[in-house]
Amino acid sequence: MPTDHRLGTFEQLLLLALVRLGHTYGVPIRDDIEARTGRTVSPGAIYTALDRLERRGLVRSSMGEPSAARGGKRKRLYRLTATGSAAIARVHGQVADMARGLKPKLGTP
């Protein structure tokens, strides 16, 4: 498993959504990102990135129970791993450190 856990912006958004939502599937992750960023995200982009994050050991997936509402189909559920949690905590801290004290310079309240 790679030890390099650099995260792109979209990967950060996915991991932050998983922190917020917990064990969930792609649609709520997509809805959360769209609602909080105003960014339109395709389902394909969500699942491609989640698969990549799973290969890197940052998320883990499992199959949920079959649902009558889905015609007996099961949803793939995703959750953050300890490694993923540590990676997003590190990035969040770095961004917070870089942003500290910038509000006056950015003209924001």
N, C-alpha and C positions, 0 to 999 in steps of 0.2 A: 504494500500500500504506500503511495507517495506521501512524503512528509511535508511537501510544499503545499500550503493551503492558502495561496493567494486567491482572492475572490474578486471577480468582476462585479460591476454595479448590479447587473440583473441577478447574479447569484446571491449577492448580499440581500436584495429584496426578497428573494425566495426564502432564504434562511431566516430573515426577520419575520416574514409571514408565518413560518413554522414555529418560531418562538412564541408569537402571539396566539396562534390557533391550536398548537399542539398536534396531536395525531389526527391527520385529516387527509383529504384527497385533493386533486388538482383544481376543481372548480372553486372551492372556497379560497384557495391560495390565490388563484387568478383574480377573483372578486376583491380580495383584500388589497392586492397590489394596485388594481385599477382604481379602487375607491380612494386609496391613500396617495397615489401619485398622479392620477389623471391620465396615466399611460395605458393605451390599449395593448393587450397582450393576447397573442394567439394561444390556443390550447397546445398546439404543437411545440411552441417555444417553452411553455411550462414543463411539459413532459420530457422534452429533450434535455433541458437543463437539470431537471430532477434526476434523470438517469445518469447524467454526467456527475452530479454531486454524489449519487449513490456509489458509483464506481470509485470515487475518491474517498469514500468512507465518511462523508459528512452528513448524509441522510441514510435512512434504512426504510425499505418498503415492505409491506405485507399485504396479503389479499384479505379484504373484509368479507363479511358474511353475504351470501346471496340475498338480493332484494327483490320482492315481488314487483315493486314499482319500476324496477329495471329489467323486468322479464327474467328474473333469476340470475342476472349477471352480478358479478362481484366487483367492487371498487378496489383499486390499488390505493392503499393508505400509506402516507409518508410521515416520518417523524425524524426529528433531529437526533443525531448521535452525540455522544459526549465530545467527540472530536469536532463535530460541526458546531456544537455549542461554544466550545473554546475558540474556534476560528472566528465566529461571528462576534463573540465578546471582544476578541483582540482587535478586529477591524473597527467595531463600534467605539472602542476606547481610543484608537488612533484618530478616527474622524472627530471625536469629541475634543481631543487634545488640539488638533489642528484648528478647530472652529472656535475654541475658547478665546473670548475677547474680541471677536470680529463683528459682533452686532453693530457697534457704532460705525465701523468702517463700511459696513454694507448698507447702512441707512435703514436698518430694521429695528423695531421696538424691542 
